[in-house]
């Protein structure tokens, strides 16, 4: 179209000003010695493109040097390399990222300071879509940065989802101990952090000790009251966000009691009362009050239960555990899981073979199957409350379900599909080797484990959009209900 042609020509003409014009009326000094540098620009371009420059170059604020008749500005906190990228963007609308030194954080901070909202959004999208490896390596630092800047919401959401699903790698990063208190508290407030509460406590203590050099590598049993007071002041704002009553009594006595001096007196009284007189209190459906973090929950039998899976993480297992208990949607908190998942079978390790599947999975009671779909990386699976047994028949149950976790990045995308009651006699296809073995799975074709074709017949919803699919990985877990083994 002629309009598009004219627009392209206009853009090219304006972009030419970046390289060729000699009538600049703005002089901008950026950086500090020895990296200080001066740039020249046109006020009309800067004002049109940036709200910051629109204000800075107004008659009220601008500073003009009479001898040169140029408006002068100074931005010592922006590095010349970063400002050059931004200036080119203001004139041409293009961004060049230097592959050897992607200084995204400096560019984001400078773009935010200059109120370049579109540039901030573009850089965030570029990082998430094009340079995710860099982001994963810098996860702690980027999360801390996002905690300071509200405009970096896209990066923050990605960081939060990544950390919530796999918090262990985040907390074990050497950069975690340098995390600012406000960023740490942001994490502690979350209910979707998929880790045991005692592990949360351990990390808070480790972080607190790292902030006090004289406490590092010291023997806690030899600490003085003054040293405990140092730690108490350091973690004071973190303590209210620990769900202490989700910790088992054995861990309470071995890990909390040694640091009892850092707890507020009222909290110590509540914990003493609970662990001495109410060790087996059932978990409530939700916190007692919006502001309360002292949530009673049934204690677990073990701590630090990392799931042995290359497909799902602790957050996924907590969600599936929630569904196994007959509940819908997402749990109130991912910081507790009511079942352990014991790996029985893995396709890439044991072979994608129905014989091996039955050899490893039969007669182990309830199981969860998870599948990573090739090409899309979608995660689908199902829960069998019965036992696989190569019976050659369908098994009748109303408690089975199939599911989709999408690509596994956001549990809000998950799909739960329970068996239709009137179809419950076809809930589990338990054929063995030699008798329609390709049909082994869930329903009369809803999710066959070795047939790779799906058609909704027995379950409420379809969990994969394509009827035919191939498998990248396949895992089966024995589901074990967790009990209180504490004395």
LUMMAR-796161 format. One line per 4 residues: number of its first residue (from 0); their letters; for each residue x, y, z of C-alpha. Coordinates in Angstrom, 2 decimals, padded with zeros to 5 digits, always signed. Last residue first. Example, Ala and Ser with C-alpha at 12.3 -4.5 7.8 and 13.67 -1.06 7.14 Angstrom:
1) SA) +013.67:-001.06:+007.14; +012.30:-004.50:+007.80
// end
This chain:
486) XXXX) +007.32:-039.78:+068.61; +007.16:-038.70:+064.98; +005.96:-041.12:+062.35; +003.15:-038.87:+061.11
482) XXXX) +001.82:-040.25:+057.85; +002.43:-039.60:+054.16; +000.25:-041.43:+051.66; +002.42:-043.31:+049.19
478) XXXX) +001.87:-042.96:+045.44; +004.05:-045.26:+043.31; +005.40:-043.23:+040.44; +005.43:-043.92:+036.68
474) XXXX) +007.54:-041.98:+034.19; +007.43:-041.49:+030.37; +009.70:-039.30:+028.30; +009.74:-037.89:+024.75
470) XXXX) +006.43:-039.46:+023.72; +004.69:-039.15:+020.37; +001.20:-037.82:+019.78; -001.97:-038.62:+017.84
466) XXXX) -005.37:-037.25:+018.88; -003.93:-033.74:+019.17; -005.40:-031.35:+021.71; -004.23:-033.29:+024.75
462) XXXX) -006.07:-033.45:+028.05; -009.57:-034.20:+026.76; -012.20:-033.53:+029.37; -014.69:-035.41:+031.51
458) XXXX) -013.21:-038.90:+031.20; -014.57:-042.10:+029.64; -014.68:-041.44:+025.90; -012.23:-038.71:+024.85
454) XXXX) -009.95:-039.93:+022.06; -006.17:-040.17:+022.34; -003.65:-041.92:+020.13; -000.11:-042.79:+021.29
450) XXXX) -000.93:-046.50:+021.70; +001.50:-047.25:+024.51; +000.09:-045.40:+027.51; -003.46:-045.04:+026.23
446) XXXX) -005.04:-041.80:+027.48; -008.74:-041.38:+026.65; -008.87:-044.62:+024.61; -011.45:-046.61:+026.55
442) XXXX) -010.38:-045.07:+029.81; -006.86:-044.63:+031.15; -003.96:-046.83:+030.13; -003.19:-050.11:+028.42
438) XXXX) -004.76:-050.08:+024.95; -001.58:-051.01:+023.04; -001.49:-054.25:+025.07; -004.62:-055.50:+023.33
434) XXXX) -004.11:-058.93:+024.88; -000.54:-060.19:+024.43; +001.09:-058.47:+027.38; -001.45:-057.34:+029.92
430) XXXX) -004.65:-055.34:+029.73; -005.39:-053.09:+032.68; -007.51:-050.40:+031.04; -008.51:-048.17:+033.93
426) XXXX) -011.74:-046.14:+034.11; -013.92:-048.38:+031.94; -016.34:-049.39:+034.73; -016.29:-045.72:+035.74
422) XXXX) -018.14:-044.67:+032.58; -021.36:-043.64:+034.37; -019.24:-041.77:+036.87; -017.25:-039.84:+034.24
418) XXXX) -013.58:-040.18:+035.16; -011.95:-036.99:+036.34; -010.27:-034.50:+034.00; -007.99:-031.89:+035.57
414) XXXX) -006.39:-029.34:+033.23; -003.38:-027.24:+034.29; -002.78:-023.76:+032.85; -002.76:-022.21:+036.34
410) XXXX) +000.11:-024.57:+037.10; +002.43:-022.33:+035.08; +005.69:-023.51:+033.53; +004.82:-027.21:+033.06
406) XXXX) +004.35:-027.07:+029.30; +000.65:-027.69:+029.86; +000.11:-029.56:+033.12; -002.49:-031.88:+031.61
402) XXXX) -004.54:-034.34:+033.58; -006.17:-037.76:+033.86; -008.33:-038.92:+036.73; -009.11:-041.99:+038.80
398) XXXX) -011.38:-041.94:+041.86; -014.59:-043.38:+040.39; -013.13:-046.85:+039.96; -013.85:-049.96:+037.88
394) XXXX) -010.91:-051.78:+036.34; -010.96:-052.84:+032.69; -009.78:-056.38:+032.06; -006.71:-058.39:+031.01
390) XXXX) -005.53:-058.58:+034.62; -002.03:-057.26:+033.86; -001.88:-056.12:+037.53; -001.76:-052.32:+037.71
386) XXXX) -003.03:-051.46:+041.17; -006.04:-049.27:+041.80; -006.01:-045.52:+042.47; -004.67:-044.93:+038.92
382) XXXX) -003.78:-041.27:+038.44; -003.12:-039.86:+034.97; -000.68:-038.06:+032.73; +000.09:-035.13:+030.49
378) XXXX) +003.05:-032.76:+030.29; +003.41:-030.65:+027.14; +006.98:-030.48:+025.79; +005.46:-029.56:+022.37
374) XXXX) +007.85:-031.54:+020.10; +007.60:-034.81:+022.06; +004.96:-035.10:+024.76; +006.29:-035.48:+028.30
370) XXXX) +004.31:-038.20:+030.06; +003.40:-038.62:+033.73; +001.80:-041.72:+035.27; +000.72:-041.64:+038.91
366) XXXX) +000.32:-044.88:+040.83; -001.91:-046.47:+043.45; -000.86:-049.98:+044.56; +002.47:-051.50:+043.64
362) XXXX) +001.12:-054.75:+042.20; +002.29:-054.13:+038.63; +004.67:-051.19:+037.98; +008.10:-052.66:+037.24
358) XXXX) +007.27:-055.82:+035.33; +004.13:-054.22:+033.88; +006.09:-051.31:+032.36; +008.90:-053.61:+031.24
354) XXXX) +006.42:-055.71:+029.26; +004.70:-052.59:+027.88; +007.98:-051.28:+026.45; +009.35:-047.77:+026.23
350) XXXX) +012.69:-048.85:+027.71; +013.95:-048.82:+031.31; +016.03:-045.63:+031.43; +014.47:-043.56:+028.66
346) XXXX) +011.02:-044.81:+029.66; +011.25:-044.30:+033.40; +009.57:-046.73:+035.80; +009.02:-047.11:+039.53
342) XXXX) +009.78:-043.65:+040.93; +008.41:-043.13:+044.44; +006.04:-040.15:+044.82; +005.35:-039.21:+048.44
338) XXXX) +001.88:-037.95:+049.31; +000.38:-035.14:+051.41; +002.54:-032.38:+049.91; +003.14:-029.13:+051.81
334) XXXX) +004.37:-025.73:+050.69; +002.12:-025.71:+047.64; -000.50:-023.77:+049.58; -004.20:-023.17:+049.17
330) XXXX) -004.24:-026.03:+046.69; -005.14:-025.39:+043.04; -008.37:-026.41:+041.32; -010.40:-029.34:+042.64
326) XXXX) -010.05:-031.66:+045.62; -010.47:-035.42:+045.69; -007.38:-036.15:+047.78; -005.66:-037.32:+044.60
322) XXXX) -006.27:-033.82:+043.19; -004.24:-032.18:+045.99; -001.50:-034.79:+045.49; -001.43:-033.85:+041.80
318) XXXX) -000.92:-030.20:+042.79; +001.78:-031.08:+045.32; +003.51:-033.27:+042.70; +003.49:-030.38:+040.22
314) XXXX) +005.02:-028.01:+042.75; +007.63:-030.58:+043.67; +008.80:-030.91:+040.07; +007.65:-032.83:+037.01
310) XXXX) +009.38:-034.27:+033.94; +012.93:-035.38:+034.83; +011.68:-036.93:+038.04; +013.02:-038.12:+041.39
306) XXXX) +010.80:-035.92:+043.59; +012.60:-034.01:+046.31; +011.33:-034.86:+049.77; +013.27:-032.41:+051.97
302) XXXX) +011.67:-033.72:+055.14; +010.08:-036.91:+056.26; +006.96:-038.25:+057.93; +004.89:-035.17:+057.36
298) XXXX) +003.02:-033.12:+059.93; -000.70:-032.51:+059.46; -001.17:-028.80:+059.07; -001.90:-025.93:+061.46
294) XXXX) -001.24:-022.56:+059.86; +000.80:-020.00:+061.78; +001.15:-017.63:+058.80; -001.78:-015.47:+059.87
290) XXXX) -002.63:-012.32:+057.95; -005.53:-013.71:+055.96; -006.94:-015.59:+058.96; -007.21:-019.23:+059.96
286) XXXX) -005.26:-020.32:+056.90; -007.16:-022.64:+054.52; -008.69:-026.11:+054.41; -007.41:-026.89:+057.88
282) XXXX) -004.82:-029.60:+058.50; -005.63:-032.21:+061.16; -003.97:-031.83:+064.58; -001.61:-034.70:+065.27
278) XXXX) +000.95:-033.11:+067.59; -001.49:-031.18:+069.73; -000.22:-031.20:+073.31; +003.56:-030.82:+073.24
274) XXXX) +004.04:-029.60:+069.69; +001.13:-027.17:+069.80; +001.65:-025.72:+073.28; +005.37:-025.25:+072.72
270) XXXX) +004.70:-023.63:+069.36; +002.18:-021.18:+070.79; +004.44:-020.25:+073.69; +007.42:-019.74:+071.38
266) XXXX) +005.31:-017.51:+069.14; +004.37:-015.29:+072.10; +008.01:-015.00:+073.17; +009.28:-013.93:+069.73
262) XXXX) +011.71:-016.46:+068.25; +015.49:-015.86:+068.12; +016.12:-017.59:+071.43; +014.50:-020.81:+070.16
258) XXXX) +017.38:-021.38:+067.73; +018.37:-024.81:+069.05; +014.59:-025.55:+069.42; +013.88:-025.08:+065.72
254) XXXX) +016.18:-027.69:+064.15; +016.19:-030.85:+066.28; +013.00:-030.35:+068.30; +010.93:-028.92:+065.45
250) XXXX) +012.37:-031.47:+063.04; +011.16:-034.33:+065.23; +007.81:-032.57:+065.80; +007.05:-032.30:+062.08
246) XXXX) +006.91:-028.81:+060.55; +003.61:-027.56:+059.09; +002.97:-025.80:+062.39; +005.88:-023.45:+061.76
242) XXXX) +004.44:-021.88:+058.62; +007.30:-019.33:+058.33; +006.16:-015.87:+057.19; +006.19:-014.25:+060.64
238) XXXX) +009.92:-015.19:+061.01; +011.17:-013.22:+058.00; +010.89:-009.73:+059.51; +012.98:-010.69:+062.56
234) XXXX) +015.63:-012.51:+060.51; +018.52:-010.07:+061.15; +017.40:-008.87:+064.57; +017.14:-012.45:+065.82
230) XXXX) +020.51:-013.34:+064.31; +022.23:-010.59:+066.26; +020.28:-011.49:+069.41; +021.49:-015.08:+069.10
226) XXXX) +025.04:-013.72:+069.02; +024.44:-011.57:+072.09; +022.99:-014.54:+073.96; +026.29:-016.34:+073.39
222) XXXX) +026.75:-019.04:+070.81; +028.59:-022.25:+071.74; +025.87:-024.68:+070.61; +025.66:-022.68:+067.38
218) XXXX) +029.25:-023.57:+066.50; +030.66:-020.83:+064.26; +031.27:-021.11:+060.54; +029.63:-017.71:+059.91
214) XXXX) +028.33:-015.98:+063.03; +031.02:-013.24:+063.14; +030.26:-012.29:+059.54; +026.55:-011.52:+060.21
210) XXXX) +024.52:-011.48:+056.96; +025.50:-015.07:+056.23; +023.88:-016.16:+059.51; +020.53:-014.75:+058.37
206) XXXX) +020.69:-016.48:+054.99; +021.45:-019.84:+056.59; +018.64:-019.32:+059.11; +016.19:-018.40:+056.36
202) XXXX) +017.35:-021.38:+054.30; +016.85:-023.82:+057.17; +013.37:-022.44:+057.91; +012.31:-022.88:+054.27
198) XXXX) +013.68:-026.42:+054.43; +011.56:-027.05:+057.54; +008.57:-025.77:+055.58; +009.04:-028.36:+052.86
194) XXXX) +009.36:-027.03:+049.35; +007.12:-026.08:+046.44; +006.71:-022.32:+046.94; +003.09:-021.83:+045.90
190) XXXX) +001.95:-020.17:+049.14; +004.09:-017.10:+048.63; +004.94:-014.84:+051.55; +008.38:-016.40:+051.95
186) XXXX) +009.27:-015.40:+048.40; +008.47:-011.71:+048.86; +010.29:-011.91:+052.20; +013.47:-012.94:+050.42
182) XXXX) +013.17:-010.00:+048.00; +012.66:-007.54:+050.89; +015.65:-008.97:+052.77; +018.05:-008.50:+049.88
178) XXXX) +019.58:-011.61:+048.37; +023.34:-011.91:+048.86; +023.02:-015.37:+050.42; +021.16:-016.51:+047.32
174) XXXX) +024.10:-015.72:+045.03; +025.85:-019.03:+045.75; +022.75:-020.75:+044.33; +021.41:-023.39:+046.68
170) XXXX) +018.24:-021.40:+047.35; +017.45:-021.09:+043.65; +018.29:-024.70:+042.77; +016.03:-025.90:+045.59
166) XXXX) +013.12:-023.63:+044.69; +012.11:-025.58:+041.57; +008.45:-024.88:+040.81; +008.18:-021.74:+042.92
162) XXXX) +011.53:-020.43:+041.65; +010.62:-020.81:+037.98; +007.13:-019.34:+038.41; +008.53:-016.45:+040.45
158) XXXX) +011.29:-015.73:+037.93; +008.83:-015.71:+035.01; +006.47:-013.40:+036.88; +009.34:-011.09:+037.81
154) XXXX) +010.53:-010.94:+034.23; +007.11:-009.87:+033.04; +006.66:-007.42:+035.93; +009.83:-005.41:+035.30
150) XXXX) +007.90:-002.14:+035.67; +007.57:-002.63:+039.45; +011.32:-002.24:+039.93; +013.03:-003.24:+043.20
146) XXXX) +011.77:-006.83:+043.40; +012.60:-007.22:+039.71; +016.26:-006.57:+040.50; +016.27:-009.26:+043.19
142) XXXX) +014.67:-011.71:+040.78; +017.29:-010.85:+038.16; +020.16:-011.43:+040.58; +018.78:-014.77:+041.78
138) XXXX) +017.95:-015.99:+038.27; +021.22:-014.99:+036.57; +022.04:-018.43:+035.16; +018.36:-019.04:+034.35
134) XXXX) +018.10:-015.65:+032.66; +021.14:-016.25:+030.47; +019.73:-019.60:+029.40; +016.38:-017.95:+028.60
130) XXXX) +017.94:-015.77:+025.94; +015.40:-015.56:+023.10; +011.86:-015.75:+024.48; +012.26:-014.64:+028.10
126) XXXX) +015.15:-012.24:+027.44; +013.55:-010.75:+024.32; +010.21:-010.30:+026.05; +011.86:-008.42:+028.91
122) XXXX) +013.82:-006.25:+026.47; +010.65:-005.41:+024.55; +008.67:-004.52:+027.66; +011.36:-002.14:+028.91
118) XXXX) +011.65:-000.63:+025.43; +007.91:+000.00:+025.27; +007.94:+001.63:+028.70; +010.75:+004.08:+027.92
114) XXXX) +010.39:+006.15:+031.11; +014.04:+007.34:+030.94; +014.74:+005.75:+034.33; +013.04:+002.53:+033.19
110) XXXX) +015.14:+002.40:+030.04; +018.29:+002.91:+032.12; +017.36:+000.11:+034.54; +016.43:-002.24:+031.70
106) XXXX) +019.66:-001.54:+029.81; +021.77:-002.07:+032.92; +019.99:-005.38:+033.57; +020.29:-006.59:+030.00
102) XXXX) +024.06:-006.30:+029.78; +024.32:-008.98:+027.12; +028.07:-009.12:+026.68; +029.17:-011.51:+023.97
98) XXXX) +025.86:-011.48:+022.09; +025.64:-007.71:+021.74; +021.96:-006.86:+021.52; +021.02:-004.40:+018.80
94) XXXX) +017.75:-002.53:+019.27; +015.70:-000.77:+016.61; +013.16:+002.08:+016.81; +015.42:+004.24:+014.66
90) XXXX) +015.95:+007.52:+016.50; +015.03:+006.60:+020.07; +016.45:+003.08:+019.64; +019.78:+004.50:+018.49
86) XXXX) +019.87:+006.66:+021.60; +019.08:+003.67:+023.80; +021.89:+001.52:+022.42; +024.35:+004.43:+022.72
82) XXXX) +023.13:+005.01:+026.28; +024.03:+001.46:+027.24; +027.60:+001.68:+025.91; +028.00:+005.14:+027.45
78) XXXX) +027.13:+003.76:+030.94; +024.15:+005.43:+032.63; +024.66:+006.76:+036.19; +026.47:+009.92:+035.07
74) XXXX) +023.42:+011.23:+033.18; +024.15:+014.90:+032.44; +022.16:+017.25:+030.25; +023.09:+020.34:+028.26
70) XXXX) +020.86:+022.30:+025.89; +022.92:+023.87:+023.13; +023.33:+027.52:+022.18; +027.08:+026.93:+022.02
66) XXXX) +028.25:+030.02:+023.87; +024.92:+030.47:+025.62; +024.99:+027.06:+027.31; +021.37:+026.15:+027.86
62) XXXX) +020.02:+024.30:+030.94; +016.56:+022.77:+030.67; +014.14:+022.56:+033.55; +011.33:+025.09:+033.04
58) XXXX) +011.74:+025.43:+029.27; +011.04:+021.71:+028.91; +013.96:+019.51:+027.98; +013.93:+017.46:+031.19
54) XXXX) +010.16:+016.98:+031.07; +009.92:+015.69:+027.51; +013.26:+013.97:+028.06; +011.71:+011.78:+030.76
50) XXXX) +008.52:+011.24:+028.78; +010.69:+009.80:+025.96; +010.07:+009.55:+022.22; +008.66:+012.92:+021.19
46) XXXX) +010.87:+014.84:+023.60; +014.03:+013.07:+022.43; +013.25:+013.60:+018.75; +012.38:+017.31:+019.14
42) XXXX) +015.43:+017.83:+021.37; +017.79:+016.65:+018.67; +020.87:+014.71:+019.79; +024.57:+014.93:+020.66
38) XXXX) +026.43:+012.44:+022.85; +029.28:+013.05:+025.29; +031.30:+010.28:+026.96; +032.56:+009.45:+030.47
34) XXXX) +034.17:+006.06:+030.91; +037.29:+007.14:+032.87; +035.53:+009.03:+034.31; +031.79:+008.80:+034.81
30) XXXX) +028.95:+007.90:+032.50; +026.83:+010.15:+030.29; +027.18:+013.69:+029.00; +024.24:+014.78:+026.86
26) XXXX) +024.47:+017.73:+024.44; +021.20:+018.81:+022.87; +020.80:+021.16:+019.88; +022.00:+018.91:+017.07
22) XXXX) +022.20:+020.54:+013.63; +024.78:+018.27:+011.97; +022.54:+015.40:+010.85; +024.08:+012.24:+009.38
18) XXXX) +024.04:+009.28:+011.76; +020.95:+009.57:+013.98; +019.26:+011.93:+011.55; +019.09:+009.07:+009.04
14) XXXX) +016.56:+007.37:+011.34; +014.15:+010.24:+010.70; +014.46:+009.75:+006.93; +014.09:+005.97:+007.20
10) XXXX) +010.97:+006.28:+009.33; +009.42:+008.70:+006.85; +010.24:+006.38:+003.96; +008.61:+003.45:+005.75
6) XXXX) +005.52:+005.53:+006.45; +005.31:+006.58:+002.79; +005.50:+002.96:+001.64; +002.89:+001.89:+004.20
2) XXX) +000.49:+004.59:+002.97; +001.09:+003.59:-000.69; +000.00:+000.00:+000.00
// end
